Amino acid sequence: MDNTHPLWRSAAMRDALARRNAGAIVRLARRAADVTLAELGEQVGYTAASLSRMERGKQPMRDVLLLQKLAACLDIPPHLLGLAPRQQRAAFERTDDTRVGRHTLFGEEGDDAVRRRKLLAGLAGATTSTVLGPPAAAHAPAQPSLSGLEDLLLHRQHVHPIPDPTPSAVTAAVSASRGDFSACRYDTLARALPARIALAQALGAHGHPEQAATAVAELYTTATRLCIKLGEDGLAAVTADRALTAALSGADALTVAEAHRMVSSAWRRQGHHSRATDVAVTAARQLTADRTCDVTERLSVQGNLYATAAYTAAKQGDRHTAHALIAEAEATAGQLGHDALLRGTVFGPSQVLLHQVSISHLLGDAGQAIAHARRIDPAALPTTERQGRYWIDVARAFGQWGKPDRCYRALLAAEQAAPQEVRRGSVRTMAADLMRHDRTLPGVRAFAHRVGALA
């Protein structure tokens, strides 16, 4: 059905296109091609009933693979179904702009190749010089060492004597650990955590068992998050168990729930997705009846539990459960009304959007992931860690969408925002894949070396 077909000039199609109603576009194209719902369903792998609901707007039409099949079967120009971006006005105000931001990344698709190369060359040069120092220092940094944490977990050997613990010193240790993680100071955190955990453990023997239980649980929770960042899944399982054990020995309900979230994340990293989802959802529902904790803190912890469970369901490929759980998280964020950094963890409307970016990517819907990302102002995200995660998730989506230049720009933005965040294995994988485009992506080889993809 070429662009001269009368269908495209019909009032109904013009209305559907104006409203960007994919279901209506498909229905009109299907009828013009004299194809039944049953026949189309056989070709795209969906039931006639499901396709009918999608055409009528009763069920969202977001599956990228389905949209691709529909476009091919009905000869619909892919961009009309959101599979190819619209031509827009020039997005780059200056070709020598070296600031990576939403404007340069989500701008025009029609930039000429020379302009893109100039921009990327500027970005790569700015990143190397302003963020990482002179070229001589641009070697792949070593992974933060967790040997001290391993000694604490397995041998309980302490090189340095533990000072007399006081409640104020332990509170400061917990706060410092949260701050290090939020600021992506993973090297500092890895070195300091063993002594901080030992200090909190010692507090219990000095007449403060409840504070000690809470502090130990919170420190092991931070340790679990660090281990996950560094890809140490075995250690993460141990630290998550320690966090929950400590929390159950005398901590409050919110600390227990957050420890359960770490256990859920550890199970997910081990591939036990159903169990991980159940742990997080059960912990969230148990908090609903709790009346002992601050409402704002309870909503924050609950929302993160639902968002974590939604991400795990998406990881398993369970689209229905993922969408249902992220809707629960969104409703919880609506009750909270704003982003909040409580007990070292961020939750709120923008955090739900962050998870929606990740979930859409996991479910194969790169276009929807980018649509969610456009609604987030990364500069307004409350921590460096969240900003780094935003840009990395955007890079994943653009990589999935087959847009290597935008994937690379997002990775450079992540490096500018949080240099230690780009040491992660997922970034190394993307950087290695981008090496196939090294002739059109200036500086990508140096970037790959900096993040350890070529080590």
Helices and strands as residue ranges (DSSP letters): G 6-9, H 11-18, H 22-32, H 37-44, H 48-55, H 64-74, G 78-81, H 102-105, H 113-126, I 127-131, G 135-137, H 147-154, H 167-182, H 186-203, G 204-206, H 209-229, H 233-248, H 253-269, H 273-288, H 295-316, H 319-336, E 340-342, E 345-347, H 349-362, H 366-374, G 378-380, H 384-400, H 404-417, G 419-423, H 425-434, G 435-437, H 444-450
